[in-house]
Structure formats: structure tokens, C-alpha cells
């Protein structure tokens, strides 16, 4: 029961502090690695959840919860991840409906963008300098993936192809 409460609290906290997007993936890294998952498990979970359709944050919540406490853990983590954004969105929508023509709202959103970008760069740096290593194979997959994304190939296809290449390169 303590594990389930800890899972619920962790995902409640993460999703109260973020928007269940890339920011929550970075926060989850800080909360999950070393407590619930190894860094290698986290890297694999992020790659797999990005490949699947739907919210990465919710898929990561279910993965971490299931890893820690099976189906009840996955359910509790998912509830902790869904509850805050749902309640907050109802409140935010009602407030924004009233202030939508105010200039400061657009400026506030514009200020969030660089912070989220830096958080994503920080997580990428931790992944590359952590368990994944920087061998020639990793750099090659990263470079080819970057070129594919710059050519506007959809991200799920790029990630799936990188995973297939990884199967053969990292046997």
C-alpha cells in the first residue's frame, strides 16, 4: 500500500508542476531514476512511449507504475497523472475565457517556451552522458535521426527506425 501511495503522490506532484508534456518527462526523470527505475529502464521507457500514439507522460506513468506494483501500480500512477491536469484545465479554461483578450496572457505563454526547451535539452544531455554512452553507433543514430527530423519525417517513424537500427547495432 505504501508503494501505491508513493506512486500516486509522485505522479500527482509531477502533473501539478507540469503540463504532462515534455516538461513532465524531465520532472519524471528526476523523480523516477534511482527511486523506481534505473536510468537504462527510463531511457527505454521514454523511447517506447514516444513511439506509441498518445501522451508520452501518461504512458510513462503507466510503465513506471506497472514496473513498481503491477496493474494496481499502473492504475494508481495513471490516476495521479490524469487527475491534476483535468481539474486544472477546468479552472484554467474558465479563467482564460474571461481574460483571453489581455496582452499579458500571450506574453506569459511566450515566456514558457524557452524554459521548456531548456528542460528538454537538459534531459537529452543527461541521457547522452548517462547510461546510453557516446559510441560511434549512438552518434550515428542521433545524426541520422536529426537529419530525418529536419526533412520533416514524422517523429514516431524516426524513433521506430532508430529502435530497429539499435536492435542490430547493440546486440
C-alpha positions in Angstrom: 0.0 0.0 0.0 2.9 2.4 0.7 4.2 1.9 -2.9 0.8 2.7 -4.3 0.6 5.9 -2.2 4.1 6.9 -3.2 3.3 6.3 -6.9 0.1 8.3 -6.6 1.9 11.2 -4.8 4.8 11.2 -7.3 2.6 11.5 -10.3 0.2 13.9 -8.7 3.2 16.2 -7.8 4.7 15.9 -11.3 1.4 16.7 -13.0 0.7 19.6 -10.7 4.1 21.1 -11.6 3.9 20.5 -15.4 1.6 20.2 -18.3 2.0 16.5 -19.0 4.2 17.3 -22.0 8.0 17.4 -22.4 8.3 19.1 -19.0 6.7 16.2 -17.2 9.1 13.8 -18.8 12.0 15.9 -17.4 10.5 16.0 -14.0 9.7 12.3 -14.1 13.4 11.7 -14.8 14.3 13.4 -11.6 11.7 11.6 -9.6 11.8 8.1 -11.1 15.5 7.3 -11.9 17.1 5.9 -8.8 13.8 5.5 -6.9 11.6 3.4 -9.2 13.7 2.7 -12.4 17.3 2.5 -13.5 18.5 5.1 -16.0 18.6 2.5 -18.7 15.0 1.4 -18.0 13.9 5.1 -18.1 15.6 5.7 -21.5 13.9 2.6 -22.9 10.6 3.7 -21.4 10.8 7.1 -22.9 11.8 5.7 -26.4 8.9 3.2 -26.3 6.3 5.7 -25.1 7.3 8.2 -27.7 6.8 5.5 -30.4 3.3 4.7 -29.3 0.4 7.0 -30.1 -1.0 9.1 -27.3 0.5 11.1 -24.4 4.1 10.2 -23.5 3.6 11.3 -19.9 0.6 9.0 -19.4 2.4 6.1 -21.0 5.4 6.7 -18.8 3.2 6.9 -15.7 1.6 3.5 -16.6 5.0 2.0 -17.3 6.6 3.2 -14.0 3.5 2.2 -12.0 3.4 -1.2 -13.6 7.1 -1.8 -13.1 6.8 -0.9 -9.4 3.5 -2.5 -8.4 1.9 -4.3 -11.4 -1.6 -3.5 -12.7 -2.7 -1.7 -9.4 0.5 0.4 -9.6 -0.1 1.3 -13.3 -3.7 2.3 -12.5 -2.7 4.4 -9.4 0.1 6.2 -11.4 -2.3 6.9 -14.3 -4.9 8.3 -11.9 -2.3 10.5 -10.3 -1.2 11.7 -13.8 -4.7 12.4 -15.1 -6.4 14.0 -12.1 -4.4 17.3 -11.7 -4.4 18.3 -15.4 -8.2 17.6 -15.6 -9.1 19.6 -12.6 -6.6 22.4 -13.5 -7.8 22.6 -17.1 -11.4 23.2 -16.0 -10.2 26.1 -13.8 -7.8 27.5 -16.4 -10.4 27.4 -19.2 -12.9 29.3 -17.1 -10.3 32.0 -16.2 -8.8 32.2 -19.7 -12.3 32.6 -21.1 -12.6 35.8 -19.1 -9.1 37.2 -19.8 -8.4 35.9 -23.3 -8.1 39.4 -24.8 -5.5 40.6 -22.2 -2.0 41.1 -23.7 -0.1 39.6 -20.7 -1.6 36.1 -21.4 0.2 35.8 -24.8 3.4 37.1 -23.2 3.2 34.6 -20.4 2.9 31.7 -22.9 5.8 33.1 -24.9 7.9 33.1 -21.7 7.2 29.4 -21.1 8.6 28.3 -24.4 12.3 28.8 -23.7 12.1 27.2 -20.3 10.5 24.0 -21.7 13.2 23.9 -24.5 16.0 24.2 -22.0 14.4 21.4 -19.9 14.3 19.1 -22.9 17.9 19.9 -23.8 18.9 19.2 -20.1 17.2 15.7 -20.2 18.8 14.9 -23.6 22.2 15.8 -22.2 21.7 13.6 -19.2 20.6 10.7 -21.4 23.6 11.0 -23.7 26.2 11.4 -20.9 24.5 8.8 -18.7 23.8 5.2 -19.3 23.5 5.3 -23.1 27.1 6.2 -23.8 28.5 8.2 -26.8 29.9 5.4 -29.0 30.0 5.8 -32.8 26.8 3.9 -33.1 24.9 6.3 -30.8 26.2 9.3 -32.6 25.4 7.8 -36.0 21.8 7.0 -34.9 21.5 10.5 -33.4 22.8 12.3 -36.6 20.7 10.3 -39.0 17.6 10.9 -36.7 18.3 14.6 -36.7 18.6 14.7 -40.5 15.3 12.7 -40.8 13.5 15.1 -38.4 14.9 18.1 -40.3 13.5 16.5 -43.5 10.1 16.5 -41.7 9.8 12.8 -41.4 7.2 12.1 -38.6 8.9 11.6 -35.2 7.3 8.2 -34.5 8.7 6.8 -37.7 12.2 8.2 -36.9 12.1 6.7 -33.4 10.8 3.3 -34.7 13.6 3.2 -37.3 16.2 4.2 -34.7 14.9 1.4 -32.5 15.2 -1.2 -35.3 18.8 0.0 -36.1 19.6 -0.2 -32.4 18.4 -3.9 -32.3 21.1 -4.7 -34.8 23.9 -2.4 -33.7 23.7 -3.0 -29.9 23.3 -6.8 -29.8 
